[in-house]
């Protein structure tokens, strides 16, 4: 995994295969530590690619950089879904509304 992380930091996009060795914990570590987009394609080939894109948003610089880096994909998508989760119980939470 160290070599994958090292390579991920050197490239604009890292694509990793779904293999048994890629546990959820390892994938989480790679995504969080790479600082660049990581793509994990589905186990079975999709009929279409990129028509619907889901973006996980948090009002942080890293998320803004990820969105900027993904604009070529987002501009060609038919649907973009933004998901934002807040730990606050208040409706007027700035983090929630930033999404």
N, C-alpha and C positions, 0 to 999 in steps of 0.2 A: 504494500500500500504506500510506502514511503516514496517509491519511484513514481507511482501514479500521481501522487500529490505534487511531487517535484515537477513532473511533466505538465500537469494541469496549470501550474503557475506560469509556465513558459508559453502557453498557447491561448488563443482566443476562446476556444471551446473544447471541452473534453467530452468524448462519447465513451461510455463504459457499457460493456455487455452485461446482460443479466446472467450471472453465473452463481453457483451455490456459495462460492467464497465471498461474494459481495453481500454481506449481511446488512441489515438495516443500520446497525451501528457504524459499520465501515462507510456506508454510503453517506450517512449523516456527517461523519467526520470529514469526508472528502468534500462534500458540498460546502460545509462551513469553513474549512481551512483553505480551499483552493483560491478563493477570491475571484473566481471566474465562473462563467456558466458551465454546468455539468448536465449532459443529456443522457438519460437512461431510456433507450427505446423499449417498446413493449416486447414481451416474449414472442408474440405472434405478429407478423407483419400487418400493419394497418392498411385499410383500403384507401384512406386519404391521410395526408400528413399536414398538420399545421392549420387546419380550418378553424379549430377551436383551441385557444391557448389559455391556460390558467396561470395567473401571476399571483404569487404570494407576496403581499406588500406589508412592509413595516416602515414607518417614517424614520429611516436611518440612511446615512450616506451609501452604505453598501447596497441597499435596495435600489436607490436611485441610479447607481452605476450599473446594476444588473439590468434595469429597465432600459437604460440608454444602450447598453450592449446588445439587447435583444430587439431593438427597434426594427431591424430588417425583417425579423420573423413576425413581429406584431403588426407591422403595416400590411402584411400580406394575408393575415388571418381574417376569416369571416366574422369570428366572434372572439372577443377578449374578455375573460372573466377575471376580475380583481377580487382576491380574497384577503381580508385583513382581520386579524383577531386581536382583541384588546383584553387586557386583564382588568380593566376598569369596569365598574358596575354602573357608571354614569353615562347617560345618553349623549352628553355634550363632550365626550372625551375627544381631545384633539387628535390622538393617534387613530381612533376609529374613523373620524371624519376625513383624515388625510387620504384614506383609501378611496 
